[in-house]
Amino acid sequence: MSALPARVRIVEVGPRDGLQNEKTMVSTADKIELVDRLTATGLQSIEATSFVSPKWIPQLADAAEVFAGITRKPGVHYPVLVPNEKGYDRAREVGVEEIAVFTAASEAFNQRNINASIDESLARFAPVLARARADGVRVRGYVSTVLGCPYQGEVPLADVVRVARELHGMGCYEISLGDTIGVGTPGKARAMLQAVAAEVPLDALAVHFHDTYGQALANILACLEVGVSVVDSAVSGAGGCPYAKGASGNVASEDVVYMLHGLGIETGVDLARLVETGHWLAGRLGRETGSRAGRALAVS
Amino acid sequence: MSALPARVRIVEVGPRDGLQNEKTMVSTADKIELVDRLTATGLQSIEATSFVSPKWIPQLADAAEVFAGITRKPGVHYPVLVPNEKGYDRAREVGVEEIAVFTAASEAFNQRNINASIDESLARFAPVLARARADGVRVRGYVSTVLGCPYQGEVPLADVVRVARELHGMGCYEISLGDTIGVGTPGKARAMLQAVAAEVPLDALAVHFHDTYGQALANILACLEVGVSVVDSAVSGAGGCPYAKGASGNVASEDVVYMLHGLGIETGVDLARLVETGHWLAGRLGRETGSRAGRALAVS
């Protein structure tokens, strides 16, 4: 583990990737409070919401109100998901300074999810990325299904590498590699990251794991050993009730931070405040926290 | 990850370390069925029960009936926990051929848990180990609290090493190093294992993690990288309801096997049958399985 980074930046995706996959609707005021609480933990990157059409993601239909309502702390980044120019316009109207675009490494997933091939989805981003560049807006790129696809099964590594390389070439400052369905194990995660890192600089890569099969922390450890230093996670493991059958929540930020601090890796995050926020969110979602460290630390 | 072993032996501790820590009492018939189901998965080591006094562990008061009732498959080991000569006698009466003894690396934990110092507890085992040797009975040794203690906090590595060395010297063929309260993180787990392996052969060591803070699989991965090839785990994550506050169940065997198979490591275990057994046990315990892989695979 000699290659472990000294510091890791957590990209907190609970308010977006978490809430958009929860059945329970959270009020606009609570979404704002969530982001503000997360800011108070010391997180540097908080994905605040999504400007995808409310037709597709009703949970985040109030994106503009949420973004306008949060208190942005200087130095903290608040990216929002943007699918196209219309979403970009809505985001910019409320002062968004960083966006995220998304596509999958799996052709089958892209077809089913956004009714477009990978190349068509990349073409749709081109004007958004051109405008972002002109406006000085930073763009993060997501590649999903990097370790498996619910429709096509195996996803060729070459496809993951190609999509990551294209997004980076189009101007994304960071590419988040997502195991959307959580099927990956550490050896495969490591091999995937190494393959991408051969074509995109490692310091422009992030990893994004879901804990569907309980593998997320082990996968993150394997990727830290390769040298990645940006990790996506969601407070309280938001994004799928951990007690529902087939749940597939994001890895819990509390569990990630607990591991990183135990490894002597700095995050700048106050774990106690994060745990408190996780329990607060779980209360709003009407369930227990999906974070094991969160549960353990709440009673210790 | 070049040092990963090609094959790992799982020591299934659900029927003992799992059930003794569950609030729900399981019937004798169900305990027998559990062990028989586990045998059918291909597991090679199944800790069947405990001959600790029923005064202390009422959940396993039927140890003799359980052991007498299971169908022992040739080549599979069925160790049972034995605290003293009286327990040894009870175990031998029903044909036990392998036992496990236990002590802690923490003085404070030993005092509170068994009202004896570490040295006193080792002295208590001496006659049991002498008789086991004479009878041709294999003995496994547990060292608990190797990464932290609920009473004294930090546990010096030197204490872990000393206790492991003594148990090995007294004739234990294998020493299981247990993070009883689940506080460990991968770097500490690795350092602990390396320290012990400097004085006890690595192939006589096993690791035993609880998933209290969600760290178990990452810790196991770190220990596999050191070269350990024996891992304790409990089907369904038995040993503390995963939905209760401060739960501290064993790492789920299903999650471990899923990871190992994903890493290309053989276990000889049929994961589908293990998942089925985990759901069956959860039903008997009146709760959902504590295994994430178990939940995911049950619906896929």
Boltz contact constraints between the chains, C-beta under 6 A:
constraints:
  - contact:
      token1: [A, 185]
      token2: [B, 259]
      max_distance: 6.0
  - contact:
      token1: [A, 185]
      token2: [B, 262]
      max_distance: 6.0
  - contact:
      token1: [A, 185]
      token2: [B, 263]
      max_distance: 6.0
  - contact:
      token1: [A, 186]
      token2: [B, 221]
      max_distance: 6.0
  - contact:
      token1: [A, 187]
      token2: [B, 263]
      max_distance: 6.0
  - contact:
      token1: [A, 212]
      token2: [B, 296]
      max_distance: 6.0
  - contact:
      token1: [A, 213]
      token2: [B, 258]
      max_distance: 6.0
  - contact:
      token1: [A, 213]
      token2: [B, 292]
      max_distance: 6.0
  - contact:
      token1: [A, 213]
      token2: [B, 293]
      max_distance: 6.0
  - contact:
      token1: [A, 213]
      token2: [B, 296]
      max_distance: 6.0
  - contact:
      token1: [A, 214]
      token2: [B, 255]
      max_distance: 6.0
  - contact:
      token1: [A, 214]
      token2: [B, 292]
      max_distance: 6.0
  - contact:
      token1: [A, 214]
      token2: [B, 293]
      max_distance: 6.0
  - contact:
      token1: [A, 215]
      token2: [B, 259]
      max_distance: 6.0
  - contact:
      token1: [A, 217]
      token2: [B, 218]
      max_distance: 6.0
  - contact:
      token1: [A, 218]
      token2: [B, 217]
      max_distance: 6.0
  - contact:
      token1: [A, 218]
      token2: [B, 218]
      max_distance: 6.0
  - contact:
      token1: [A, 218]
      token2: [B, 221]
      max_distance: 6.0
  - contact:
      token1: [A, 221]
      token2: [B, 186]
      max_distance: 6.0
  - contact:
      token1: [A, 221]
      token2: [B, 218]
      max_distance: 6.0
  - contact:
      token1: [A, 221]
      token2: [B, 221]
      max_distance: 6.0
  - contact:
      token1: [A, 245]
      token2: [B, 299]
      max_distance: 6.0
  - contact:
      token1: [A, 246]
      token2: [B, 299]
      max_distance: 6.0
  - contact:
      token1: [A, 255]
      token2: [B, 214]
      max_distance: 6.0
  - contact:
      token1: [A, 258]
      token2: [B, 213]
      max_distance: 6.0
  - contact:
      token1: [A, 259]
      token2: [B, 185]
      max_distance: 6.0
  - contact:
      token1: [A, 259]
      token2: [B, 215]
      max_distance: 6.0
  - contact:
      token1: [A, 262]
      token2: [B, 185]
      max_distance: 6.0
  - contact:
      token1: [A, 263]
      token2: [B, 185]
      max_distance: 6.0
  - contact:
      token1: [A, 263]
      token2: [B, 187]
      max_distance: 6.0
  - contact:
      token1: [A, 292]
      token2: [B, 213]
      max_distance: 6.0
  - contact:
      token1: [A, 292]
      token2: [B, 214]
      max_distance: 6.0
  - contact:
      token1: [A, 293]
      token2: [B, 213]
      max_distance: 6.0
  - contact:
      token1: [A, 293]
      token2: [B, 214]
      max_distance: 6.0
  - contact:
      token1: [A, 296]
      token2: [B, 212]
      max_distance: 6.0
  - contact:
      token1: [A, 296]
      token2: [B, 213]
      max_distance: 6.0
  - contact:
      token1: [A, 299]
      token2: [B, 245]
      max_distance: 6.0
  - contact:
      token1: [A, 299]
      token2: [B, 246]
      max_distance: 6.0
